[in-house]
Amino acid sequence: MDYNRGVEMSVKQDLDHNNDHHLQAQIPPQLQVQIPSQAQVQNQLIQTPQNETPRRLRGFAATAAGVTSLSTKGRKEREKEKERTKLRERHRRAITSRMLAGLRQYGNFTLPARADMNDVLAALAREAGWTVEPDGTTYRTSPATLTPFPIRAVESPLSATSMKNCSMKSSLDFPTSALRIEDSLSPTSPDSGLVTEKDQKNDKYRNPSPIDSSDSLDADQHMRDVRPGDPDDFSETPYIPVYVMLPLGIINNFCQLVDPEAVCRDLRRLKSINVDGVIVECWWGIVEGWSPQKYIWSGYRELFNIVREVKLKLQIVMAFHECRANGGSEMSIPLPKWILEIGKDHQDIYFTDRERRRNVECLSWGIDKQRVLKGRTAIEVYFDFMRSFRMEFDDLFVESLISAVEIGLGPSGELQYPSFPERMGWRYPGIGEFQCYDKYLQHSLRKAAKLRGHSFWARGPDNAGQYNSQPHETGFFCDRGDYDSYYGRFFLQWYSQVLIDHADHVLALANLAFEGTPIVAKIPAVYWWYRTASHAAELTAGFYNPSNQEGYTLILNILKKHSATFRFIFSGLQLTPQDNDETMADPEGLTWQVLNAAWDQKMNIASQNAVPCYDREGFNRILETAKPRNDPDRHHLSSFAYQRMSPSLIQRASFFSEFDRFVKSMHGLVPFWVACLEFTSSTIGVLALMVGDLGEGPKK
């Protein structure tokens, strides 16, 4: 009976009324049962008491019933999984990018421009002596070899008989040769020798043989053996032009050249060491300082005429920001007075922090397209200034005296938010604050949030700390903080996009004003808290570069779109381990991330020092960044700007000699000691030949 009941239940679930008689005829007589019709089953279900538990549905019925209840939940899970996958992929790409930066900096690894982890592993395996096939098959072709003793075989032009003839002692004493020939190391033939690079002793020349002369070893061999891999030798490296930024104060607030004779003297001294040119800042607050569209260029005209006479090149900076005096000898250059007058009644033209404090260092990017400056927008004001300069100094452009024009894009002329203002109390290594609370940027944020479909996101983060906070002290920048939430990613993308849009608008007009002349955009190095997950200081400055995302590519794309040279501010700092641990700083890591991102896009890269550099160690750090020795792609900077050289520094002999050496190294010229050593080596070789002739006696 149990079997009959099972057959009956199976038939009731799977067959319809049309097949009842057909199936019943095929069942054996002893197993035939009365199969109710579909109508009878429905009537039976209707008559089922309400308190009786309904039978669990199976098959297609169960699937159809669960679709409605699970559809919403499944969709949310899929969206969450997509976000998690994106985060994992961004994190993986960020790790790969940092590995590539380190490999390209410290090793001669052949890696494609957009390498992945497979390329990294293959490069490391090949460096270790393994063979990696295109399909990934990896094997060692030969056992690992030990590093050999630095012994080098040199073919001697002498025969055995000639060596015997040169066994006479010389009556003259000479310093020991840089190379020694050891006969005991040549068991096979007297015509070949093994040259060992050992510590030299104060021996005398006993064999005035041509072996030690310049006939058997040329000057290049002498140089390689005497100073192999000298870190100070940058000869035969790419030529990098060097420009010197002139000091503040040579043009006063009335646009007058202060001391023409001293300027001419200093420029001639720079020309004497083959500096390529100088950089001059044209200040908006000086030229258009008194009334709108009234430009005064007289002091700059006098200065440029002196530069032309000295035959130096010019790079110009369009300085649309304030300059605050950092010392007693420096002058302060505010924004134009008519701009400050507008700002008294209309403070939203300035960047604003969460406490509603205004930063008058430069104009807010929120008014780029707002006619609040005497009927003009901010970018129209910038364009009119640039066009006035181009028309005033047209002759210098025709002569190609002006090699490039740098466009000021923010505080200190750099493309960044003024998130680290010392006048507001910021001190290194504070994370800074977001600068987006003027009414124009707030309107832009509300518009972006509404477009995204989340109007309640139209606000700045309320847990991002203060100017001098540290990331772990905030809920926004700490590990797993709100910076990586849905709202955090939306806000940071909008904040960074405002920066990118500003660069796009201004550089487009700069290309229009300076058509045919290279333009330059400057980006700072915000390196503190770089080794944290959030990169808090970079985020407040407008660079969306957390550890799981590459934040400089979009900015570089805009610069490349306008054919602009990218000038990166080289920190030049040598931080102690304690400083690195306390601030989680990594200036070197940030530098190589940005440089490699720009080189991958085949952009021209210029650089500029952020802190004063006076000694050889600092200059060598700049050189290693400007022209990396181990870069397989032979990347190098397009130019370097030294900031900033005062008249007293130019007259200091100790500094000027080091700077002279630095310029020669940037130009790829042979250092002075190399030239002296080449002369000394050739002279010793000639004297050795003369001594050999004397030892043989008079010729018959």
C-alpha positions in Angstrom: 0.0 0.0 0.0 2.9 2.4 0.7 4.1 1.8 -2.9 0.6 2.5 -4.3 0.4 5.7 -2.3 3.8 6.9 -3.6 2.8 6.2 -7.2 -0.5 8.1 -6.6 1.3 11.2 -5.2 3.8 11.2 -8.1 1.0 11.0 -10.7 -1.0 13.7 -9.0 1.9 16.1 -9.0 3.2 15.6 -12.6 0.3 14.8 -14.9 -2.7 16.8 -16.1 -6.2 15.7 -16.8 -5.7 14.9 -20.5 -3.2 12.1 -19.8 -5.0 10.4 -16.9 -6.6 7.6 -19.0 -3.5 7.0 -21.1 -1.2 6.5 -18.1 -3.7 4.4 -16.2 -4.0 2.0 -19.1 -0.2 1.4 -18.9 -0.1 0.6 -15.2 -0.4 -3.1 -14.3 -3.8 -4.1 -13.0 -2.5 -4.9 -9.5 -1.2 -1.3 -9.2 -4.1 0.6 -10.8 -5.7 3.2 -8.6 -8.4 5.8 -9.3 -6.6 9.0 -10.3 -8.6 12.2 -9.5 -9.0 14.8 -12.1 -7.4 18.3 -11.9 -10.8 19.8 -11.0 -11.2 17.3 -8.1 -7.8 18.2 -6.8 -8.6 21.9 -6.8 -11.9 21.3 -5.0 -10.1 19.3 -2.4 -7.6 22.0 -1.8 -10.4 24.6 -1.4 -12.1 22.4 1.2 -8.8 22.1 3.3 -9.3 23.5 6.8 -7.5 26.9 7.4 -5.7 25.6 10.5 -4.1 22.7 8.6 -0.5 23.4 7.4 -0.3 23.6 3.6 1.9 21.1 1.9 5.3 22.3 0.8 5.5 23.0 -2.9 8.1 21.4 -5.1 9.6 21.7 -8.6 8.5 24.6 -10.7 5.9 25.7 -8.3 8.4 26.2 -5.5 10.7 28.1 -7.9 7.9 30.4 -9.0 6.9 31.1 -5.5 10.5 32.0 -4.4 11.3 34.3 -7.3 9.4 37.3 -5.9 10.8 37.0 -2.4 14.4 36.4 -3.4 14.7 38.8 -6.4 15.3 41.9 -4.3 17.7 40.2 -1.9 19.7 38.6 -4.8 20.0 41.8 -6.6 21.5 43.5 -3.6 23.9 40.7 -3.0 25.1 40.8 -6.6 25.7 44.6 -6.3 27.6 44.1 -3.1 29.7 41.4 -4.7 30.4 43.6 -7.7 31.6 46.4 -5.4 33.8 43.9 -3.4 35.3 42.6 -6.7 36.0 46.2 -7.8 37.7 47.0 -4.5 39.9 43.8 -4.7 40.8 44.6 -8.3 41.8 48.2 -7.5 43.8 47.0 -4.5 45.6 44.5 -6.6 46.4 47.1 -9.3 47.7 49.5 -6.7 50.0 46.8 -5.3 51.2 45.9 -8.8 51.8 49.6 -9.6 54.0 50.0 -6.5 56.0 46.8 -7.3 56.6 48.1 -10.8 57.8 51.5 -9.5 60.3 49.8 -7.2 61.5 47.4 -9.8 62.0 50.1 -12.4 63.8 52.3 -9.9 66.2 49.8 -8.4 66.7 47.1 -11.0 67.3 46.8 -14.8 64.1 44.8 -15.4 62.6 44.7 -18.8 58.9 45.4 -18.1 56.2 46.6 -20.5 54.5 49.9 -19.9 51.4 48.3 -18.5 52.8 45.2 -16.8 50.7 42.9 -14.7 51.7 40.5 -11.9 52.7 37.8 -14.4 55.2 40.2 -16.0 56.6 41.0 -12.5 57.1 37.4 -11.6 58.7 36.6 -14.9 61.1 39.5 -14.6 62.1 38.4 -11.1 62.5 34.8 -12.2 64.7 35.7 -15.1 66.8 37.9 -12.8 67.4 34.9 -10.6 68.6 32.8 -13.5 65.4 31.0 -14.5 64.1 30.6 -18.0 60.4 31.7 -18.5 58.7 30.5 -21.7 55.9 32.6 -23.3 53.3 30.1 -22.0 54.6 30.5 -18.4 56.7 27.3 -18.3 59.6 28.1 -15.9 62.7 26.1 -15.4 66.4 26.5 -14.5 68.7 25.8 -17.4 71.9 25.7 -15.4 72.8 25.5 -11.7 73.1 28.7 -9.8 76.6 30.2 -10.2 78.5 32.1 -7.5 79.4 35.7 -8.1 82.9 35.6 -9.6 85.9 37.5 -8.3 86.3 40.7 -10.2 89.0 39.4 -12.6 89.0 40.5 -16.2 90.9 39.0 -19.1 92.8 41.5 -21.3 94.5 40.5 -24.5 98.1 41.6 -24.5 99.7 42.7 -27.8 103.1 41.3 -26.7 104.7 38.0 -27.5 106.8 35.9 -25.1 110.0 37.2 -26.6 109.0 40.8 -26.3 108.2 40.2 -22.6 111.7 38.9 -22.0 113.2 41.9 -23.7 111.4 44.3 -21.4 112.8 42.9 -18.2 115.3 45.6 -17.5 114.8 47.8 -14.5 114.3 51.5 -14.9 116.3 54.1 -13.1 113.2 56.4 -12.7 110.5 55.9 -10.1 106.8 56.2 -11.0 103.5 55.8 -9.1 102.0 52.4 -9.2 99.9 51.7 -12.3 96.2 51.3 -11.8 96.5 47.8 -13.3 98.8 45.0 -12.4 99.7 42.0 -14.5 100.4 38.8 -12.6 102.3 36.2 -14.6 101.3 33.4 -12.2 97.7 33.9 -13.2 98.4 33.1 -16.8 99.3 29.4 -17.0 98.3 28.8 -20.6 100.0 31.4 -22.6 102.4 34.4 -22.0 100.4 36.3 -24.6 97.4 36.7 -22.3 97.1 38.0 -18.8 94.5 38.3 -16.0 94.0 41.8 -14.7 92.9 41.9 -11.0 91.5 45.0 -9.4 93.3 44.8 -6.0 94.4 47.3 -3.5 97.4 49.2 -4.9 100.7 49.3 -3.1 103.4 52.0 -3.3 105.6 49.9 -5.6 108.0 51.2 -8.3 107.8 50.5 -11.9 110.1 47.5 -12.5 109.1 46.7 -16.0 108.9 49.7 -18.3 106.8 47.6 -20.6 104.3 48.8 -23.1 101.7 46.8 -21.1 101.4 49.7 -18.7 101.2 52.2 -21.5 98.3 53.8 -23.2 99.0 51.7 -26.3 97.7 48.5 -24.7 94.9 50.0 -22.6 93.0 52.9 -23.9 91.7 55.8 -21.8 88.2 54.3 -21.4 89.7 51.1 -19.8 91.8 53.2 -17.4 88.6 55.1 -16.4 86.6 52.0 -15.8 89.2 50.3 -13.8 90.1 53.3 -11.6 86.6 54.3 -10.7 84.1 51.6 -11.6 80.5 52.7 -11.2 81.3 56.1 -9.6 78.1 57.5 -8.3 79.2 61.1 -9.1 79.9 60.3 -12.8 76.9 61.3 -15.0 79.0 61.7 -18.2 77.4 60.5 -21.4 73.9 60.6 -19.9 71.0 62.5 -21.5 71.2 66.3 -21.6 68.7 67.9 -19.2 68.3 71.8 -19.4 68.7 73.5 -16.1 66.7 76.7 -15.3 67.1 78.9 -12.2 64.1 80.6 -10.6 64.9 84.2 -9.9 64.4 85.5 -6.3 61.4 87.5 -5.1 61.8 91.2 -4.9 63.6 91.9 -8.1 60.3 93.4 -9.3 58.5 95.6 -6.6 54.8 96.0 -6.2 54.9 99.0 -8.6 56.3 96.8 -11.3 59.7 98.3 -11.3 63.0 96.5 -11.6 64.8 97.2 -8.3 68.5 96.7 -9.1 69.3 96.2 -12.8 73.1 96.2 -12.4 73.0 93.5 -9.7 70.6 91.4 -11.8 72.8 91.7 -14.8 75.9 90.6 -12.7 74.1 87.6 -11.3 72.8 86.5 -14.7 76.3 86.6 -16.2 77.6 84.5 -13.4 74.9 81.9 -14.1 75.7 82.1 -17.8 79.4 81.4 -17.0 78.5 77.8 -15.8 76.2 77.2 -18.8 72.9 77.4 -17.0 70.2 77.2 -19.8 67.9 79.9 -18.6 66.0 81.6 -15.8 62.4 81.4 -14.6 60.5 84.6 -13.9 57.1 84.8 -12.1 54.7 87.4 -13.5 52.5 88.2 -10.6 48.8 88.9 -11.2 48.8 91.1 -8.0 51.5 93.3 -9.5 50.6 93.6 -13.2 46.8 94.0 -12.8 47.0 95.1 -9.2 45.1 98.4 -9.2 42.1 98.1 -11.5 40.7 95.4 -13.8 42.2 95.1 -17.3 44.9 97.7 -16.6 48.1 95.8 -17.1 51.6 97.3 -16.2 54.5 95.3 -17.7 57.3 97.9 -17.6 59.5 96.3 -14.9 59.3 92.9 -16.7 60.2 94.4 -20.0 63.4 95.8 -18.5 64.3 92.5 -16.9 63.6 90.5 -20.1 65.9 92.8 -22.1 68.8 92.0 -19.7 68.1 88.3 -20.0 68.2 88.7 -23.8 71.5 90.5 -23.6 73.1 87.7 -21.5 71.7 85.2 -24.0 69.8 83.1 -21.5 66.4 81.4 -22.2 63.2 82.4 -20.4 60.5 80.4 -18.7 57.5 82.4 -17.6 55.1 81.7 -14.7 51.6 83.1 -14.8 51.2 83.5 -11.0 47.5 83.9 -10.2 48.0 83.3 -6.4 49.1 85.2 -3.4 52.8 85.1 -2.2 53.3 85.3 1.5 56.7 86.4 2.9 58.5 83.5 4.6 61.4 85.7 5.9 62.3 89.2 6.6 64.0 89.7 3.3 61.1 88.5 1.1 58.3 90.6 0.0 54.6 89.8 0.2 52.5 89.9 -3.0 48.7 89.8 -2.4 45.9 89.2 -4.9 44.9 92.4 -6.9 43.4 95.1 -4.8 40.2 95.2 -6.8 39.8 91.4 -6.2 40.2 92.0 -2.4 37.6 94.7 -2.6 35.1 92.3 -4.2 36.0 89.7 -1.6 35.0 92.0 1.3 31.3 91.9 0.3 31.4 88.6 -1.5 33.5 86.2 0.5 32.4 83.1 -1.4 34.9 83.9 -4.2 37.5 82.3 -1.9 38.0 78.7 -0.8 36.3 77.9 2.5 36.7 75.2 5.1 34.1 73.5 7.3 34.3 76.3 9.9 33.6 78.9 7.2 37.1 80.3 7.3 38.1 82.0 4.0 41.4 81.4 2.3 42.5 84.4 0.3 45.5 82.7 -1.3 43.7 82.2 -4.5 40.2 82.2 -6.0 37.8 79.3 -5.5 37.3 77.0 -8.5 33.6 77.4 -7.9 33.6 80.8 -9.7 35.4 79.6 -12.8 32.2 80.2 -14.8 30.4 82.7 -12.5 30.4 86.3 -13.6 31.2 87.8 -10.2 34.4 89.6 -11.0 33.2 92.9 -12.4 31.2 91.1 -15.0 33.8 88.5 -15.9 34.3 84.9 -14.8 37.5 83.7 -13.2 38.7 81.9 -16.3 38.0 85.0 -18.4 40.1 87.0 -16.0 43.0 84.5 -16.3 42.7 84.4 -20.1 42.7 88.2 -20.4 45.9 88.4 -18.3 47.6 85.7 -20.5 46.5 87.3 -23.7 47.9 90.7 -22.5 51.3 89.1 -21.8 51.3 87.4 -25.2 50.6 90.6 -27.0 53.0 92.7 -25.0 56.0 90.4 -25.5 55.3 89.2 -29.0 58.9 89.9 -30.0 60.2 87.5 -27.4 58.0 84.7 -28.7 59.0 85.4 -32.3 62.7 85.1 -31.2 62.0 81.9 -29.3 63.5 83.5 -26.2 60.6 82.2 -24.2 60.9 78.4 -24.2 57.8 77.6 -22.0 55.0 79.2 -20.0 53.9 77.7 -16.7 50.2 78.2 -15.9 49.2 78.9 -12.3 46.4 76.5 -11.3 46.0 77.0 -7.6 47.9 77.9 -4.3 51.6 78.3 -4.9 50.8 78.0 -8.6 50.2 74.2 -8.1 47.2 72.1 -9.1 45.8 71.4 -5.6 43.3 72.6 -3.1 44.7 75.0 -0.4 44.2 72.3 2.2 47.3 73.0 4.3 47.2 76.8 5.1 49.6 77.7 7.8 47.6 80.9 8.5 44.8 78.6 9.7 47.1 76.8 12.1 48.1 73.8 10.0 51.4 72.2 10.8 53.2 69.3 9.2 52.2 66.4 9.2 48.5 67.3 9.7 46.0 65.8 7.2 44.5 69.2 6.3 40.8 69.9 5.7 38.5 69.8 2.7 38.0 73.2 1.0 34.6 73.0 -0.6 32.3 75.0 1.6 31.8 78.2 -0.4 28.3 78.5 -1.8 29.4 77.8 -5.4 31.1 74.5 -4.7 28.3 73.5 -2.4 25.9 74.1 -5.2 28.0 71.9 -7.5 28.0 69.2 -4.8 24.2 69.3 -4.4 23.8 69.0 -8.2 26.1 66.0 -8.3 24.3 64.3 -5.5 20.9 64.8 -7.1 22.2 63.5 -10.4 23.5 60.4 -8.5 20.1 59.9 -7.0 21.1 60.5 -3.3 20.3 64.1 -2.5 21.3 63.6 1.2 24.9 63.1 0.0 25.1 66.8 -0.7 27.4 67.5 2.3 31.0 67.4 3.3 32.1 64.6 5.6 31.5 65.5 9.3 34.1 63.1 10.7 37.2 64.1 8.7 39.0 65.7 11.7 40.8 69.1 11.8 43.9 70.5 10.1 46.4 68.8 12.4 44.5 65.5 12.9 46.1 62.2 12.1 44.2 59.6 10.0 43.6 57.1 12.8 42.0 59.9 14.9 39.2 60.4 12.4 36.2 58.2 11.4 36.6 59.2 7.7 40.3 58.5 7.1 41.0 55.6 9.5 41.4 52.0 8.2 38.1 50.8 6.9 36.8 54.3 7.4 34.1 56.2 5.6 36.4 57.3 2.8 35.8 53.8 1.2 32.0 53.8 1.7 29.5 54.5 -1.0 29.2 58.1 0.1 32.9 58.5 0.7 33.8 57.4 -2.8 31.1 59.6 -4.3 32.3 62.7 -2.4 36.0 62.1 -3.1 35.3 61.5 -6.8 33.4 64.8 -7.0 36.0 66.7 -5.1 38.8 65.4 -7.4 36.7 66.0 -10.5 36.4 69.7 -9.6 40.2 70.0 -9.6 40.4 68.1 -12.9 37.7 70.3 -14.5 39.5 73.5 -13.4 42.8 72.3 -15.0 40.9 71.4 -18.2 39.3 74.9 -18.5 42.4 77.0 -17.7 44.8 74.9 -19.8 42.4 75.1 -22.8 42.5 78.9 -22.7 46.3 78.9 -22.1 46.8 76.9 -25.3 44.6 79.5 -27.1 46.7 82.4 -25.7 50.1 80.9 -26.2 49.6 78.9 -29.4 52.8 77.3 -30.5 54.6 77.7 -27.1 54.8 74.8 -24.7 52.8 75.2 -21.5 53.6 73.7 -18.1 51.4 72.6 -15.2 52.8 72.0 -11.7 51.7 69.3 -9.3 53.0 69.0 -5.7 54.3 66.0 -3.8 51.9 65.3 -0.9 54.0 62.5 0.6 53.0 62.3 4.3 50.6 59.6 5.3 51.4 57.9 1.9 51.9 54.6 3.6 48.4 54.5 5.1 45.4 53.0 3.4 43.5 56.3 2.9 46.4 58.7 1.9 44.5 61.3 3.9 46.7 64.3 3.0 46.4 63.6 -0.7 42.6 63.3 -0.4 42.2 66.7 1.2 44.5 68.2 -1.5 42.3 66.8 -4.2 44.3 63.7 -5.3 42.0 60.7 -5.1 44.9 58.3 -4.6 44.0 55.8 -1.8 45.9 52.5 -1.7 43.2 50.7 -3.8 43.2 53.2 -6.6 45.6 55.0 -9.0 44.7 58.6 -8.5 47.0 60.6 -10.8 46.1 59.0 -14.2 43.0 61.1 -14.8 44.9 64.3 -14.0 47.7 63.3 -16.3 45.2 62.6 -19.0 44.0 66.2 -18.9 47.5 67.5 -19.1 48.2 65.2 -22.1 45.0 66.3 -23.7 46.4 69.9 -23.8 50.0 68.8 -24.6 51.1 70.3 -21.3 54.5 69.4 -19.7 54.0 67.9 -16.3 56.2 69.6 -13.6 56.5 67.5 -10.5 57.7 69.1 -7.3 60.6 66.9 -6.0 60.6 66.9 -2.2 64.3 66.2 -2.0 63.9 65.2 1.6 66.0 62.5 3.2 63.7 61.5 6.1 64.9 59.6 9.1 63.4 56.2 10.0 61.7 57.9 13.0 60.1 60.5 10.7 58.9 57.8 8.3 57.3 55.9 11.2 55.7 58.9 12.8 54.2 60.4 9.6 54.0 57.2 7.5 55.7 59.3 4.8 57.2 58.0 1.6 58.3 60.8 -0.7 60.4 58.4 -2.8 57.5 56.0 -3.3 55.1 58.8 -4.3 57.7 60.3 -6.7 58.2 57.0 -8.5 54.4 56.3 -8.7 53.7 59.6 -10.3 56.8 59.5 -12.6 56.0 56.0 -13.9 52.4 56.9 -14.5 53.5 59.9 -16.6 56.2 58.0 -18.4 53.7 55.2 -19.2 51.7 57.9 -21.1 54.9 59.2 -22.8 54.5 62.6 -21.3 57.2 65.3 -21.0 58.2 65.6 -17.3 59.9 68.5 -15.7 60.9 68.8 -12.1 61.6 71.4 -9.4 63.0 71.2 -5.9 60.7 71.9 -3.0 63.3 72.6 -0.3 66.6 74.4 -0.7 69.5 72.2 -1.8 73.1 73.3 -1.1 75.3 70.2 -0.9 76.4 67.3 -3.1 74.2 64.8 -1.4 71.1 66.7 -2.2 72.2 67.4 -5.8 72.9 63.7 -6.3 69.4 62.8 -5.1 68.0 65.1 -7.7 70.3 63.6 -10.4 69.2 60.1 -9.5 65.6 61.1 -10.0 66.2 63.1 -13.1 68.0 60.4 -15.0 67.7 56.9 -13.3 70.7 54.8 -14.0 68.9 51.4 -14.0 65.8 52.4 -16.1 65.7 50.0 -19.0 63.6 52.5 -21.0 66.2 55.3 -20.5 63.6 57.7 -19.1 64.7 61.1 -18.0 63.3 64.6 -17.2 62.8 67.2 -19.9 64.1 70.0 -17.7 64.8 71.0 -14.1 64.1 74.2 -12.3 66.2 75.2 -9.3 64.2 77.1 -6.7 65.2 79.6 -5.5 68.6 81.2 -5.9 69.3 84.4 -4.0 72.1 86.9 -4.9 74.0 85.9 -1.7 73.9 82.3 -2.7 75.2 83.0 -6.2 78.2 84.8 -4.7 79.1 82.0 -2.3 82.0 80.1 -3.8 81.5 76.8 -2.0 77.9 76.5 -3.2 78.6 77.8 -6.7 81.3 75.1 -7.3 78.8 72.4 -6.3 76.1 73.9 -8.4 78.5 74.1 -11.4 79.2 70.4 -11.0 75.4 69.7 -10.8 74.8 71.6 -14.0 77.5 69.7 -15.8 76.1 66.4 -14.6 72.6 67.3 -15.7 74.1 68.2 -19.1 75.8 64.8 -19.3 79.3 66.3 -19.5 82.5 64.7 -18.3 83.3 65.9 -14.8 86.5 67.9 -14.2 88.3 65.1 -12.3 87.7 62.7 -15.2 89.3 65.1 -17.7 92.3 65.5 -15.4 92.6 61.8 -14.9 92.5 61.2 -18.7 95.2 63.7 -19.1 97.3 62.2 -16.3 96.9 58.7 -17.7 98.0 59.6 -21.2 101.0 61.6 -19.8 102.1 58.6 -17.7 101.9 56.3 -20.7 104.1 58.6 -22.8 106.6 58.9 -20.0 106.7 55.1 -19.6 107.6 54.7 -23.3 110.4 57.2 -22.9 111.7 55.3 -19.9 111.6 52.1 -21.8 113.7 53.6 -24.5 116.2 54.9 -22.0 116.5 51.5 -20.3 117.4 49.8 -23.5 120.4 52.2 -24.0 121.3 54.1 -27.0 120.2 52.7 -30.3 122.9 51.7 -32.8 
